[in-house]
């Protein structure tokens, strides 16, 4: 299969990381492109970890052809295009690797309407009308959108052996940036562990964005979005038997698993994530970010 990659948004290296995980990479060109931070974790991986042999990123587009050329050189992509629609009919799937949600609808629309499966970086959209448009494509297995933290390797221990914690009482999540920009990382992460049904959310009085979310089975999820701080993606779980604490820093495994699930969706032509999860998380973020301190939203 041939894939297209579409980017770029400021500070987000996903076009480089996703392409390199699929195609392999040229170390010197990664340095030249200014993404040594990605190169550092790529080089910690064994060569046989780059094993998507049935998929190639064959086409790339960014807003700047010079940047596109650097991306192609770094991640061994043979074709740089000047308009992303130039990929139509030439690729079997596309990755929209931008995290500025305002760009997602116009970029995804021509591919979806052409019947080309699309992966969209998180968050999918916080616009109600766009979300309604996307819903049918989520349902028919043409559209996938998630944070890689849904598949975080660090969470495998609790994912695969939840009995060790006993009855779960509390989840504490702490993240950099805002709810709008990065909250989806931890919402998707707990969704990936089976915690999906949100009953209510209240915004807490704080110098940063802080929310207390009631989820099914009377579990409380406290989410703190600290704004402009150093790298922080943390989850803690507290139960009747034990407590566990995780920093979600293994980007390579998270991204590789995400890519693998996208490929499964394309091959099987059916969703790999319940469309309701994606829709509910977008609606939660859209509504919660407008709350004043001590205001509450209740969900059916």
C-alpha atoms as a printed R data frame, in Angstrom:
    type eleno elety resid chain resno       x      y      z
1   ATOM     1    CA   UNK     A     1   0.000  0.000  0.000
2   ATOM     2    CA   UNK     A     2   1.070  3.551 -0.703
3   ATOM     3    CA   UNK     A     3   0.452  6.255  1.891
4   ATOM     4    CA   UNK     A     4   0.496 10.026  1.736
5   ATOM     5    CA   UNK     A     5   1.593 12.275  4.589
6   ATOM     6    CA   UNK     A     6   0.162 15.782  5.016
7   ATOM     7    CA   UNK     A     7   1.637 18.317  7.467
8   ATOM     8    CA   UNK     A     8   2.892 20.525  9.140
9   ATOM     9    CA   UNK     A     9   1.845 22.447 12.285
10  ATOM    10    CA   UNK     A    10   4.288 24.417 14.406
11  ATOM    11    CA   UNK     A    11   6.175 22.312 16.924
12  ATOM    12    CA   UNK     A    12   4.564 19.039 15.821
13  ATOM    13    CA   UNK     A    13   7.015 16.597 14.269
14  ATOM    14    CA   UNK     A    14   4.487 13.875 13.466
15  ATOM    15    CA   UNK     A    15   5.008 14.083  9.678
16  ATOM    16    CA   UNK     A    16   8.652 13.191 10.310
17  ATOM    17    CA   UNK     A    17   8.082 10.545 12.990
18  ATOM    18    CA   UNK     A    18   5.186  8.730 11.297
19  ATOM    19    CA   UNK     A    19   6.990  8.651  7.947
20  ATOM    20    CA   UNK     A    20  10.249  7.435  9.489
21  ATOM    21    CA   UNK     A    21   8.537  4.649 11.430
22  ATOM    22    CA   UNK     A    22   7.062  3.371  8.159
23  ATOM    23    CA   UNK     A    23   9.875  4.085  5.677
24  ATOM    24    CA   UNK     A    24  13.018  4.226  7.783
25  ATOM    25    CA   UNK     A    25  15.133  7.367  7.911
26  ATOM    26    CA   UNK     A    26  18.336  9.176  6.998
27  ATOM    27    CA   UNK     A    27  20.022 10.390 10.233
28  ATOM    28    CA   UNK     A    28  21.920 13.309  8.726
29  ATOM    29    CA   UNK     A    29  18.813 14.598  6.955
30  ATOM    30    CA   UNK     A    30  16.854 14.444 10.221
31  ATOM    31    CA   UNK     A    31  19.444 16.690 11.844
32  ATOM    32    CA   UNK     A    32  19.357 19.042  8.851
33  ATOM    33    CA   UNK     A    33  15.562 19.251  9.135
34  ATOM    34    CA   UNK     A    34  15.815 20.296 12.793
35  ATOM    35    CA   UNK     A    35  14.285 17.191 14.335
36  ATOM    36    CA   UNK     A    36  17.135 15.684 16.331
37  ATOM    37    CA   UNK     A    37  14.697 15.067 19.208
38  ATOM    38    CA   UNK     A    38  12.852 12.566 16.986
39  ATOM    39    CA   UNK     A    39  16.089 11.117 15.642
40  ATOM    40    CA   UNK     A    40  17.239 10.428 19.204
41  ATOM    41    CA   UNK     A    41  14.350  8.061 19.924
42  ATOM    42    CA   UNK     A    42  14.420  6.525 16.439
43  ATOM    43    CA   UNK     A    43  18.054  5.564 16.909
44  ATOM    44    CA   UNK     A    44  17.257  3.735 20.148
45  ATOM    45    CA   UNK     A    45  15.152  1.255 18.177
46  ATOM    46    CA   UNK     A    46  16.513 -1.930 16.570
47  ATOM    47    CA   UNK     A    47  16.430 -1.894 12.784
48  ATOM    48    CA   UNK     A    48  13.881 -4.710 12.704
49  ATOM    49    CA   UNK     A    49  11.434 -2.444 14.570
50  ATOM    50    CA   UNK     A    50  10.874 -0.582 11.278
51  ATOM    51    CA   UNK     A    51   8.841 -3.416  9.804
52  ATOM    52    CA   UNK     A    52   5.880 -1.986  7.903
53  ATOM    53    CA   UNK     A    53   7.032 -3.805  4.793
54  ATOM    54    CA   UNK     A    54   3.638 -3.765  3.065
55  ATOM    55    CA   UNK     A    55   3.243  0.023  3.369
56  ATOM    56    CA   UNK     A    56   5.335  2.887  1.979
57  ATOM    57    CA   UNK     A    57   4.900  6.614  2.489
58  ATOM    58    CA   UNK     A    58   5.173  7.491 -1.186
59  ATOM    59    CA   UNK     A    59   3.933 11.106 -1.246
60  ATOM    60    CA   UNK     A    60   4.337 14.098  1.072
61  ATOM    61    CA   UNK     A    61   2.937 17.608  1.259
62  ATOM    62    CA   UNK     A    62   3.482 20.532  3.608
63  ATOM    63    CA   UNK     A    63   2.667 24.223  3.259
64  ATOM    64    CA   UNK     A    64   6.295 24.918  2.278
65  ATOM    65    CA   UNK     A    65   7.884 22.947 -0.571
66  ATOM    66    CA   UNK     A    66  11.315 23.415  0.992
67  ATOM    67    CA   UNK     A    67  10.075 21.797  4.197
68  ATOM    68    CA   UNK     A    68   8.426 19.055  2.152
69  ATOM    69    CA   UNK     A    69  11.746 18.330  0.469
70  ATOM    70    CA   UNK     A    70  13.475 18.113  3.863
71  ATOM    71    CA   UNK     A    71  10.759 15.746  5.083
72  ATOM    72    CA   UNK     A    72  11.183 13.569  2.000
73  ATOM    73    CA   UNK     A    73  14.954 13.451  2.420
74  ATOM    74    CA   UNK     A    74  14.732 12.601  6.133
75  ATOM    75    CA   UNK     A    75  12.118  9.854  5.766
76  ATOM    76    CA   UNK     A    76  12.943  8.412  2.331
77  ATOM    77    CA   UNK     A    77   9.740  9.636  0.663
78  ATOM    78    CA   UNK     A    78  10.075  9.592 -3.152
79  ATOM    79    CA   UNK     A    79   7.435 12.177 -4.131
80  ATOM    80    CA   UNK     A    80   7.046 15.754 -2.870
81  ATOM    81    CA   UNK     A    81   3.826 17.353 -4.134
82  ATOM    82    CA   UNK     A    82   2.922 21.036 -4.322
83  ATOM    83    CA   UNK     A    83  -0.823 20.532 -3.675
84  ATOM    84    CA   UNK     A    84  -2.094 17.823 -1.353
85  ATOM    85    CA   UNK     A    85  -4.888 17.029 -3.797
86  ATOM    86    CA   UNK     A    86  -2.162 15.907 -6.223
87  ATOM    87    CA   UNK     A    87  -2.094 12.682 -4.182
88  ATOM    88    CA   UNK     A    88  -5.698 11.775 -5.037
89  ATOM    89    CA   UNK     A    89  -5.766  8.458 -6.857
90  ATOM    90    CA   UNK     A    90  -2.055  7.862 -6.205
91  ATOM    91    CA   UNK     A    91  -2.188  6.703 -2.575
92  ATOM    92    CA   UNK     A    92  -4.224  4.085 -0.721
93  ATOM    93    CA   UNK     A    93  -4.441  6.022  2.555
94  ATOM    94    CA   UNK     A    94  -3.346  9.353  3.993
95  ATOM    95    CA   UNK     A    95  -2.102 10.611  7.345
96  ATOM    96    CA   UNK     A    96  -3.027 14.209  8.171
97  ATOM    97    CA   UNK     A    97  -0.227 14.807 10.646
98  ATOM    98    CA   UNK     A    98  -1.244 18.226 11.949
99  ATOM    99    CA   UNK     A    99  -2.631 18.962 15.407
100 ATOM   100    CA   UNK     A   100  -4.301 22.285 14.522
101 ATOM   101    CA   UNK     A   101  -7.846 21.017 14.241
102 ATOM   102    CA   UNK     A   102  -9.051 23.955 12.118
103 ATOM   103    CA   UNK     A   103  -7.072 22.513  9.188
104 ATOM   104    CA   UNK     A   104  -8.468 18.993  9.382
105 ATOM   105    CA   UNK     A   105 -11.834 19.354  7.647
106 ATOM   106    CA   UNK     A   106 -10.660 21.016  4.405
107 ATOM   107    CA   UNK     A   107  -7.704 18.635  4.115
108 ATOM   108    CA   UNK     A   108  -9.615 15.433  4.879
109 ATOM   109    CA   UNK     A   109 -12.731 16.188  2.807
110 ATOM   110    CA   UNK     A   110 -11.388 15.565 -0.728
111 ATOM   111    CA   UNK     A   111  -9.821 12.254  0.297
112 ATOM   112    CA   UNK     A   112 -12.859 11.001  2.196
113 ATOM   113    CA   UNK     A   113 -15.160 11.879 -0.690
114 ATOM   114    CA   UNK     A   114 -12.764 10.108 -3.054
115 ATOM   115    CA   UNK     A   115 -13.023  6.997 -0.850
116 ATOM   116    CA   UNK     A   116  -9.440  7.196  0.419
117 ATOM   117    CA   UNK     A   117  -9.052  6.214  4.106
118 ATOM   118    CA   UNK     A   118  -7.762  9.045  6.297
119 ATOM   119    CA   UNK     A   119  -5.985  9.196  9.643
120 ATOM   120    CA   UNK     A   120  -6.327 12.611 11.305
121 ATOM   121    CA   UNK     A   121  -4.072 13.737 14.137
122 ATOM   122    CA   UNK     A   122  -5.761 14.688 17.388
123 ATOM   123    CA   UNK     A   123  -8.048 16.429 18.134
124 ATOM   124    CA   UNK     A   124 -10.206 15.608 15.103
125 ATOM   125    CA   UNK     A   125 -12.307 18.788 15.307
126 ATOM   126    CA   UNK     A   126 -14.048 20.904 17.924
127 ATOM   127    CA   UNK     A   127 -16.503 22.283 15.361
128 ATOM   128    CA   UNK     A   128 -19.983 20.747 15.688
129 ATOM   129    CA   UNK     A   129 -20.838 20.868 11.991
130 ATOM   130    CA   UNK     A   130 -17.514 19.340 10.970
131 ATOM   131    CA   UNK     A   131 -17.955 16.570 13.533
132 ATOM   132    CA   UNK     A   132 -21.382 15.750 12.086
133 ATOM   133    CA   UNK     A   133 -19.802 15.579  8.619
134 ATOM   134    CA   UNK     A   134 -17.064 13.246  9.863
135 ATOM   135    CA   UNK     A   135 -19.469 10.914 11.681
136 ATOM   136    CA   UNK     A   136 -20.455  8.770  8.691
137 ATOM   137    CA   UNK     A   137 -16.798  8.263  7.740
138 ATOM   138    CA   UNK     A   138 -15.940  7.219 11.295
139 ATOM   139    CA   UNK     A   139 -18.795  4.723 11.126
140 ATOM   140    CA   UNK     A   140 -17.870  3.214  7.764
141 ATOM   141    CA   UNK     A   141 -14.177  2.722  8.506
142 ATOM   142    CA   UNK     A   142 -12.786  5.464  6.270
143 ATOM   143    CA   UNK     A   143 -11.687  7.791  9.093
144 ATOM   144    CA   UNK     A   144  -9.604  7.277 12.233
145 ATOM   145    CA   UNK     A   145  -8.482  9.900 14.726
146 ATOM   146    CA   UNK     A   146  -6.772  9.288 18.052
147 ATOM   147    CA   UNK     A   147  -3.842 10.172 20.221
148 ATOM   148    CA   UNK     A   148  -1.109  7.561 20.176
149 ATOM   149    CA   UNK     A   149  -1.433  7.495 23.964
150 ATOM   150    CA   UNK     A   150  -4.458  5.242 23.480
151 ATOM   151    CA   UNK     A   151  -1.889  2.541 22.713
152 ATOM   152    CA   UNK     A   152   0.850  3.647 25.155
153 ATOM   153    CA   UNK     A   153   3.181  0.751 25.916
154 ATOM   154    CA   UNK     A   154   3.665  1.990 29.476
155 ATOM   155    CA   UNK     A   155   0.009  1.175 30.205
156 ATOM   156    CA   UNK     A   156   0.249 -2.463 29.069
157 ATOM   157    CA   UNK     A   157   0.743 -3.722 32.629
158 ATOM   158    CA   UNK     A   158  -2.556 -2.283 33.851
159 ATOM   159    CA   UNK     A   159  -4.231 -2.960 30.488
160 ATOM   160    CA   UNK     A   160  -3.374 -6.662 30.676
161 ATOM   161    CA   UNK     A   161  -3.620 -7.255 34.437
162 ATOM   162    CA   UNK     A   162  -6.074 -4.820 35.964
163 ATOM   163    CA   UNK     A   163  -6.861 -7.155 38.881
164 ATOM   164    CA   UNK     A   164  -3.657 -6.134 40.687
165 ATOM   165    CA   UNK     A   165  -5.062 -2.702 41.475
166 ATOM   166    CA   UNK     A   166  -8.278 -4.006 43.008
167 ATOM   167    CA   UNK     A   167 -11.350 -1.820 42.729
168 ATOM   168    CA   UNK     A   168 -10.283  1.346 40.929
169 ATOM   169    CA   UNK     A   169 -11.259  4.526 42.762
170 ATOM   170    CA   UNK     A   170  -9.311  7.398 41.225
171 ATOM   171    CA   UNK     A   171  -7.320  8.306 38.122
172 ATOM   172    CA   UNK     A   172  -5.085 11.382 38.182
173 ATOM   173    CA   UNK     A   173  -3.957 12.804 34.845
174 ATOM   174    CA   UNK     A   174  -1.464 15.631 34.423
175 ATOM   175    CA   UNK     A   175  -0.501 17.073 31.057
176 ATOM   176    CA   UNK     A   176   1.225 20.060 29.512
177 ATOM   177    CA   UNK     A   177  -0.623 22.598 27.350
178 ATOM   178    CA   UNK     A   178  -4.397 23.135 27.368
179 ATOM   179    CA   UNK     A   179  -7.401 20.830 27.423
180 ATOM   180    CA   UNK     A   180  -8.132 21.876 23.832
181 ATOM   181    CA   UNK     A   181  -4.662 21.017 22.550
182 ATOM   182    CA   UNK     A   182  -3.471 18.083 24.683
183 ATOM   183    CA   UNK     A   183  -6.371 16.882 26.839
184 ATOM   184    CA   UNK     A   184  -7.210 14.296 24.188
185 ATOM   185    CA   UNK     A   185  -3.944 12.466 24.956
186 ATOM   186    CA   UNK     A   186  -5.150 11.352 28.368
187 ATOM   187    CA   UNK     A   187  -8.812 10.982 27.428
188 ATOM   188    CA   UNK     A   188  -7.826  8.571 24.666
189 ATOM   189    CA   UNK     A   189  -5.348  6.833 26.985
190 ATOM   190    CA   UNK     A   190  -8.035  5.960 29.535
191 ATOM   191    CA   UNK     A   191 -10.466  5.051 26.727
192 ATOM   192    CA   UNK     A   192  -7.862  2.529 25.599
193 ATOM   193    CA   UNK     A   193  -8.065  0.950 29.059
194 ATOM   194    CA   UNK     A   194 -11.838  0.597 28.835
195 ATOM   195    CA   UNK     A   195 -12.911  3.737 30.711
196 ATOM   196    CA   UNK     A   196 -15.263  5.297 28.183
197 ATOM   197    CA   UNK     A   197 -18.542  6.409 29.727
198 ATOM   198    CA   UNK     A   198 -18.373  9.971 31.118
199 ATOM   199    CA   UNK     A   199 -21.236 10.906 33.433
200 ATOM   200    CA   UNK     A   200 -20.277 14.467 34.366
201 ATOM   201    CA   UNK     A   201 -17.445 17.002 34.356
202 ATOM   202    CA   UNK     A   202 -16.823 19.979 36.613
203 ATOM   203    CA   UNK     A   203 -14.192 22.667 36.151
204 ATOM   204    CA   UNK     A   204 -12.208 23.273 39.330
205 ATOM   205    CA   UNK     A   205 -10.917 26.626 40.579
206 ATOM   206    CA   UNK     A   206  -7.197 26.671 39.828
207 ATOM   207    CA   UNK     A   207  -4.420 28.763 38.288
208 ATOM   208    CA   UNK     A   208  -4.345 26.202 35.443
209 ATOM   209    CA   UNK     A   209  -7.093 24.248 33.680
210 ATOM   210    CA   UNK     A   210  -8.331 21.587 36.099
211 ATOM   211    CA   UNK     A   211 -11.321 19.293 35.722
212 ATOM   212    CA   UNK     A   212 -12.891 16.513 37.742
213 ATOM   213    CA   UNK     A   213 -14.620 13.942 35.565
214 ATOM   214    CA   UNK     A   214 -16.981 11.269 36.851
215 ATOM   215    CA   UNK     A   215 -16.818  8.119 34.749
216 ATOM   216    CA   UNK     A   216 -18.749  4.868 34.960
217 ATOM   217    CA   UNK     A   217 -18.571  2.700 38.097
218 ATOM   218    CA   UNK     A   218 -18.142  5.797 40.295
219 ATOM   219    CA   UNK     A   219 -14.522  6.307 39.219
220 ATOM   220    CA   UNK     A   220 -13.180  9.839 39.430
221 ATOM   221    CA   UNK     A   221 -10.735 11.127 36.783
222 ATOM   222    CA   UNK     A   222  -9.012 14.358 37.764
223 ATOM   223    CA   UNK     A   223  -7.381 16.038 34.769
224 ATOM   224    CA   UNK     A   224  -4.900 18.887 35.211
225 ATOM   225    CA   UNK     A   225  -3.725 20.773 32.108
226 ATOM   226    CA   UNK     A   226  -0.725 22.810 33.249
227 ATOM   227    CA   UNK     A   227  -0.169 25.004 30.196
228 ATOM   228    CA   UNK     A   228   3.372 25.947 29.215
229 ATOM   229    CA   UNK     A   229   5.529 23.548 31.254
230 ATOM   230    CA   UNK     A   230   8.168 20.930 30.453
231 ATOM   231    CA   UNK     A   231   7.156 17.618 28.873
232 ATOM   232    CA   UNK     A   232   4.418 16.144 31.067
233 ATOM   233    CA   UNK     A   233   2.123 13.241 30.135
234 ATOM   234    CA   UNK     A   234   1.313 11.431 33.368
235 ATOM   235    CA   UNK     A   235  -1.354  9.047 34.650
236 ATOM   236    CA   UNK     A   236  -1.761  7.633 38.160
237 ATOM   237    CA   UNK     A   237  -4.265  4.937 39.141
238 ATOM   238    CA   UNK     A   238  -5.439  4.349 42.720
239 ATOM   239    CA   UNK     A   239  -7.326  1.220 43.734
240 ATOM   240    CA   UNK     A   240  -8.213 -0.772 46.832
241 ATOM   241    CA   UNK     A   241  -5.166 -3.065 46.479
242 ATOM   242    CA   UNK     A   242  -2.483 -0.925 44.866
243 ATOM   243    CA   UNK     A   243  -1.560  2.233 42.991
244 ATOM   244    CA   UNK     A   244   0.403  2.642 39.757
245 ATOM   245    CA   UNK     A   245   2.078  5.647 38.144
246 ATOM   246    CA   UNK     A   246   3.080  6.131 34.508
247 ATOM   247    CA   UNK     A   247   4.896  8.739 32.434
248 ATOM   248    CA   UNK     A   248   3.828  8.215 28.820
249 ATOM   249    CA   UNK     A   249   7.061  9.003 27.017
250 ATOM   250    CA   UNK     A   250   7.553  6.079 24.593
251 ATOM   251    CA   UNK     A   251   6.443  7.882 21.442
252 ATOM   252    CA   UNK     A   252   7.896  5.286 19.093
253 ATOM   253    CA   UNK     A   253   5.762  2.409 20.389
254 ATOM   254    CA   UNK     A   254   2.641  4.579 20.669
255 ATOM   255    CA   UNK     A   255   2.982  5.878 17.111
256 ATOM   256    CA   UNK     A   256   3.891  2.480 15.690
257 ATOM   257    CA   UNK     A   257   0.842  0.866 17.267
258 ATOM   258    CA   UNK     A   258  -1.355  3.722 16.023
259 ATOM   259    CA   UNK     A   259  -0.064  3.270 12.471
260 ATOM   260    CA   UNK     A   260  -0.641 -0.477 12.760
261 ATOM   261    CA   UNK     A   261  -4.259  0.063 13.801
262 ATOM   262    CA   UNK     A   262  -4.801  2.484 10.914
263 ATOM   263    CA   UNK     A   263  -3.483 -0.144  8.510
264 ATOM   264    CA   UNK     A   264  -5.838 -2.718 10.076
265 ATOM   265    CA   UNK     A   265  -8.754 -0.340  9.509
266 ATOM   266    CA   UNK     A   266  -7.813  0.060  5.848
267 ATOM   267    CA   UNK     A   267  -7.396 -3.685  5.301
268 ATOM   268    CA   UNK     A   268 -10.580 -4.691  7.130
269 ATOM   269    CA   UNK     A   269 -12.658 -1.688  6.006
270 ATOM   270    CA   UNK     A   270 -14.168 -1.264  9.462
271 ATOM   271    CA   UNK     A   271 -13.528  1.013 12.466
272 ATOM   272    CA   UNK     A   272 -10.833  0.007 14.960
273 ATOM   273    CA   UNK     A   273 -12.088  2.576 17.491
274 ATOM   274    CA   UNK     A   274 -15.748  2.941 18.369
275 ATOM   275    CA   UNK     A   275 -16.939  6.076 16.542
276 ATOM   276    CA   UNK     A   276 -18.842  7.071 19.686
277 ATOM   277    CA   UNK     A   277 -15.558  7.356 21.597
278 ATOM   278    CA   UNK     A   278 -14.141  9.850 19.119
279 ATOM   279    CA   UNK     A   279 -17.369 11.850 18.908
280 ATOM   280    CA   UNK     A   280 -17.912 11.892 22.672
281 ATOM   281    CA   UNK     A   281 -14.363 13.046 23.396
282 ATOM   282    CA   UNK     A   282 -14.616 15.881 20.875
283 ATOM   283    CA   UNK     A   283 -17.913 17.012 22.381
284 ATOM   284    CA   UNK     A   284 -16.520 16.762 25.912
285 ATOM   285    CA   UNK     A   285 -13.502 18.940 25.089
286 ATOM   286    CA   UNK     A   286 -15.572 21.434 23.101
287 ATOM   287    CA   UNK     A   287 -18.035 21.922 25.940
288 ATOM   288    CA   UNK     A   288 -15.664 21.624 28.910
289 ATOM   289    CA   UNK     A   289 -13.226 24.275 27.710
290 ATOM   290    CA   UNK     A   290 -16.037 26.844 27.929
291 ATOM   291    CA   UNK     A   291 -16.833 26.095 31.579
292 ATOM   292    CA   UNK     A   292 -16.254 28.606 34.342
293 ATOM   293    CA   UNK     A   293 -14.849 27.348 37.670
294 ATOM   294    CA   UNK     A   294 -17.361 25.145 39.539
295 ATOM   295    CA   UNK     A   295 -19.664 24.859 36.521
296 ATOM   296    CA   UNK     A   296 -20.764 21.321 35.706
297 ATOM   297    CA   UNK     A   297 -21.902 19.451 32.605
298 ATOM   298    CA   UNK     A   298 -23.891 16.234 32.934
299 ATOM   299    CA   UNK     A   299 -23.921 13.683 30.110
300 ATOM   300    CA   UNK     A   300 -26.669 11.179 29.351
